[in-house]
Amino acid sequence: MNIKELWIGESVEIVTSNRVGKFEGISKDGRARISHNGKIYLVRASNLKIYVEPKVDRVKELMNEINQKSDACKLGSTNDEIDLHINILNPSLTNSLPEHILNNQLSACKAFVNQSIAGRAFFATIIHGKGTGVLRSEVLALLKNYNQIDRVEEIKDGGAQRVYFKY
């Protein structure tokens, strides 16, 4: 490589160390001055090559980012749904005291709603089942604490709630 053809600020790679830095000019002894992480390296021309930024597929990158966010929200069967039936949510608590089960279900529900809001979900489904209605009424009471909830709609013959968010 002819370092006299380089422009100041041009990205170059030091071949032996794989460091990428900026060309800062030529030193008195004829070596290239390369700036990398606040340090200046004096490098022979034979140890340099022009750095070509790898092509990044921005669409693929964004899709991966979206998938990672949705994976973080998965508590139920999909990222926009949670099933609060204890045998699905936490089977180890199946034979626990009802108060303990209810506390666990409500904690999971609250975490799910918070994650949905953090992920700016449009809607979420909370499956509480029909049962005696205790969990249903507790879930509805919990949902009243959120300003981000636009409306709640009963679905699945009263066994679940669809929650719509506003931002």
C-alpha positions as CSV (number, residue, x, y, z in Angstrom):
1,M,0.0,0.0,0.0
2,N,1.2,3.5,-0.8
3,I,0.5,5.5,2.3
4,K,1.0,8.8,0.4
5,E,-2.3,8.0,-1.3
6,L,-4.3,7.9,1.9
7,W,-6.5,10.7,3.1
8,I,-6.4,12.0,6.7
9,G,-9.2,10.4,8.6
10,E,-9.5,7.4,6.2
11,S,-10.2,4.1,7.9
12,V,-7.4,1.6,7.7
13,E,-6.8,-1.8,9.3
14,I,-3.5,-2.9,10.9
15,V,-3.1,-6.3,9.4
16,T,-1.1,-8.0,12.1
17,S,-3.4,-6.9,15.0
18,N,-6.8,-6.5,13.1
19,R,-7.1,-3.0,14.7
20,V,-9.2,-0.5,12.8
21,G,-8.2,3.1,13.1
22,K,-8.0,6.4,11.3
23,F,-5.0,7.5,9.2
24,E,-3.5,10.6,10.9
25,G,-0.6,11.3,8.5
26,I,3.0,10.2,7.9
27,S,5.6,10.2,10.7
28,K,9.2,11.6,10.1
29,D,10.5,8.0,9.6
30,G,7.9,7.3,6.9
31,R,5.5,5.1,8.8
32,A,1.8,5.8,8.9
33,R,0.3,7.3,12.1
34,I,-2.9,5.4,12.9
35,S,-5.2,6.5,15.7
36,H,-7.0,3.7,17.5
37,N,-8.9,4.1,20.8
38,G,-7.1,7.3,21.7
39,K,-3.6,5.8,21.0
40,I,-1.4,6.5,18.0
41,Y,0.4,3.6,16.4
42,L,3.3,3.9,13.9
43,V,2.7,1.3,11.2
44,R,4.7,0.3,8.1
45,A,2.8,0.6,4.8
46,S,3.2,-3.2,4.3
47,N,1.2,-3.8,7.5
48,L,-1.8,-1.7,6.4
49,K,-4.9,-2.1,4.3
50,I,-7.9,0.0,3.5
51,Y,-10.7,-0.9,5.9
52,V,-14.0,-1.6,4.1
53,E,-17.0,-1.4,6.4
54,P,-18.9,-4.8,6.3
55,K,-22.2,-4.5,4.6
56,V,-25.0,-4.7,7.2
57,D,-28.4,-6.0,6.3
58,R,-30.4,-3.4,8.2
59,V,-33.7,-5.2,7.7
60,K,-32.3,-8.4,9.1
61,E,-30.8,-6.5,12.0
62,L,-34.2,-4.9,12.8
63,M,-36.0,-8.2,12.5
64,N,-33.5,-9.8,15.0
65,E,-34.1,-6.8,17.4
66,I,-37.8,-7.2,17.2
67,N,-37.6,-11.0,17.8
68,Q,-35.4,-10.4,20.8
69,K,-37.9,-7.9,22.3
70,S,-40.8,-10.3,21.7
71,D,-38.8,-13.2,23.3
72,A,-38.4,-11.1,26.4
73,C,-42.2,-10.7,26.7
74,K,-43.0,-14.4,26.3
75,L,-44.7,-15.6,29.5
76,G,-47.6,-17.4,27.9
77,S,-47.9,-19.3,24.7
78,T,-47.3,-16.2,22.6
79,N,-45.8,-12.8,23.3
80,D,-49.1,-11.1,23.6
81,E,-50.8,-13.7,25.8
82,I,-50.5,-15.1,29.3
83,D,-52.4,-18.1,30.7
84,L,-52.8,-17.7,34.5
85,H,-54.0,-21.3,35.0
86,I,-51.6,-22.4,37.7
87,N,-51.0,-25.8,36.1
88,I,-49.6,-23.9,33.1
89,L,-48.1,-20.9,34.8
90,N,-46.3,-22.7,37.6
91,P,-47.2,-26.4,38.0
92,S,-45.1,-26.7,41.1
93,L,-47.7,-24.6,43.0
94,T,-50.7,-26.8,42.0
95,N,-51.2,-28.1,45.5
96,S,-50.3,-24.9,47.3
97,L,-52.7,-22.7,49.4
98,P,-55.2,-20.7,47.3
99,E,-53.8,-17.4,48.6
100,H,-50.3,-18.4,47.6
101,I,-51.5,-19.5,44.1
102,L,-53.5,-16.2,43.7
103,N,-50.4,-14.1,44.7
104,N,-48.3,-15.9,42.2
105,Q,-50.8,-15.5,39.4
106,L,-51.3,-11.8,40.1
107,S,-47.5,-11.2,40.2
108,A,-47.1,-12.9,36.9
109,C,-50.0,-10.9,35.5
110,K,-48.5,-7.6,36.7
111,A,-45.1,-8.5,35.2
112,F,-46.8,-9.5,31.9
113,V,-48.7,-6.2,31.7
114,N,-45.5,-4.2,32.6
115,Q,-43.6,-6.0,29.9
116,S,-46.4,-5.5,27.4
117,I,-46.3,-1.7,28.1
118,A,-42.5,-1.6,28.0
119,G,-42.7,-3.4,24.6
120,R,-45.4,-0.9,23.5
121,A,-47.8,-3.7,22.7
122,F,-51.0,-2.7,21.0
123,F,-53.0,-5.4,22.9
124,A,-52.5,-8.3,25.2
125,T,-54.6,-11.3,26.3
126,I,-54.9,-12.4,29.9
127,I,-56.4,-15.9,30.3
128,H,-57.8,-16.3,33.9
129,G,-60.4,-19.0,33.3
130,K,-64.0,-19.0,34.3
131,G,-63.9,-20.7,37.8
132,T,-65.4,-18.9,40.7
133,G,-64.5,-15.4,39.4
134,V,-62.0,-14.6,42.1
135,L,-59.0,-14.4,39.8
136,R,-61.0,-12.6,37.2
137,S,-62.1,-9.8,39.6
138,E,-58.5,-9.5,41.0
139,V,-57.1,-9.2,37.4
140,L,-59.7,-6.5,36.6
141,A,-58.8,-4.6,39.8
142,L,-55.1,-4.8,38.9
143,L,-55.7,-3.5,35.4
144,K,-57.5,-0.4,36.8
145,N,-54.1,0.8,38.1
146,Y,-52.6,1.4,34.6
147,N,-53.0,4.7,32.8
148,Q,-51.7,3.0,29.6
149,I,-54.7,0.8,29.3
150,D,-57.3,2.1,26.9
151,R,-60.0,-0.5,27.4
152,V,-60.5,-4.1,28.5
153,E,-62.7,-6.5,26.6
154,E,-64.0,-9.8,27.9
155,I,-63.3,-12.7,25.5
156,K,-63.4,-16.5,25.3
157,D,-66.8,-16.7,26.9
158,G,-65.7,-14.8,30.0
159,G,-62.5,-16.8,30.5
160,A,-60.1,-14.1,29.4
161,Q,-59.6,-10.4,29.0
162,R,-58.2,-8.6,25.9
163,V,-56.4,-5.5,27.1
164,Y,-55.8,-2.6,24.6
165,F,-53.1,-0.1,25.3
166,K,-52.7,3.6,24.6
167,Y,-49.5,5.5,24.5
